């Protein structure tokens, strides 16, 4: 299994796609937007969810690069938005305990 953090930092996408996803990320609501990206949704750990989103977004990117007629920039932006928002929450969850320990020591 790939390391989520390194996978996220290695993503290279066109600036316009990233800008659109970043603009939409503050309005992202998991309960409302995630089912649009993933057709099935149950209680999934955030790490596993991120991997699903990464795989889905990579499939959109392959279609974009191949100039596939079934490619949808709107769908890719929707998935990128979910990926950015969920990644932000994932990284915040991972940093919180360490940050608390650092603050307690200081």
C-alpha positions as a printed Julia matrix, in Angstrom:
106×3 Matrix{Float64}:
   0.0    0.0     0.0
   1.25   3.43   -0.89
   2.0    6.04    1.73
  -0.89   8.51    1.63
   1.15  11.59    2.45
   3.78  10.97   -0.23
   1.09  10.11   -2.77
  -0.74  13.36   -2.05
   2.39  15.48   -2.26
   3.42  13.86   -5.55
   0.16  14.65   -7.35
   0.74  16.95  -10.3
  -2.34  18.25  -12.04
  -3.08  21.29  -14.21
  -3.22  24.51  -12.22
  -6.79  25.22  -13.31
  -8.07  21.88  -11.95
  -6.27  22.42   -8.64
  -7.47  26.03   -8.38
 -11.08  24.94   -8.97
 -10.82  22.18   -6.37
  -9.2   24.52   -3.83
 -11.95  27.09   -4.39
 -14.63  24.46   -3.76
 -12.91  22.74   -0.8
 -14.11  25.2     1.92
 -17.72  24.43    0.94
 -17.13  20.66    0.95
 -19.44  18.68    3.22
 -18.66  14.99    3.52
 -22.27  13.86    3.97
 -23.43  15.77    0.92
 -20.52  15.7    -1.52
 -18.81  12.37   -0.9
 -21.69  10.24   -2.21
 -21.38  12.2    -5.48
 -17.78  11.03   -5.79
 -18.11   7.5    -4.45
 -21.18   5.57   -5.46
 -21.17   3.46   -2.3
 -20.56   4.93    1.11
 -20.47   3.26    4.46
 -18.38   3.88    7.52
 -14.88   3.94    6.03
 -11.7    4.95    7.86
 -10.37   8.23    6.46
  -7.11   6.62    5.29
  -8.95   3.97    3.26
 -11.31   6.62    1.94
  -8.36   8.72    0.79
  -6.89   5.76   -1.06
 -10.22   5.18   -2.82
 -10.36   8.85   -3.81
  -6.76   8.77   -5.04
  -7.44   5.73   -7.23
 -10.62   7.33   -8.59
  -8.89  10.64   -9.3
  -6.0    8.86  -11.02
  -8.5    7.13  -13.31
  -9.97  10.53  -14.23
  -6.49  11.88  -14.87
  -5.62   8.95  -17.15
  -8.8    9.64  -19.14
  -7.96  13.34  -19.32
  -4.45  12.65  -20.59
  -5.75  10.13  -23.14
  -8.32  12.69  -24.33
 -11.03  10.11  -23.69
 -14.46  11.23  -24.86
 -16.0   10.05  -21.58
 -13.74  12.27  -19.47
 -15.54  14.88  -17.35
 -13.6   17.78  -15.87
 -16.52  18.49  -13.54
 -16.34  14.98  -12.11
 -12.57  15.19  -11.73
 -12.87  18.52   -9.91
 -15.54  17.02   -7.64
 -13.2   14.15   -6.75
 -10.21  16.48   -6.35
 -12.28  18.68   -4.03
 -13.19  15.69   -1.88
  -9.58  14.54   -1.96
  -8.22  17.93   -0.84
 -10.8   18.31    1.93
 -10.43  14.76    3.23
  -6.63  14.98    3.02
  -6.69  18.2     5.03
  -8.8   16.53    7.71
  -6.59  13.42    7.65
  -3.4   15.43    8.08
  -4.98  17.54   10.82
  -6.0   14.37   12.7
  -2.46  12.98   12.4
  -0.81  16.19   13.6
  -3.13  16.92   16.51
  -1.77  14.36   19.05
   1.85  15.29   18.32
   1.05  18.96   18.53
  -0.7   18.45   21.88
   2.3   16.54   23.23
   4.65  19.29   22.07
   2.51  21.98   23.7
   2.3   19.98   26.96
   6.08  19.68   27.13
   6.72  23.36   26.42
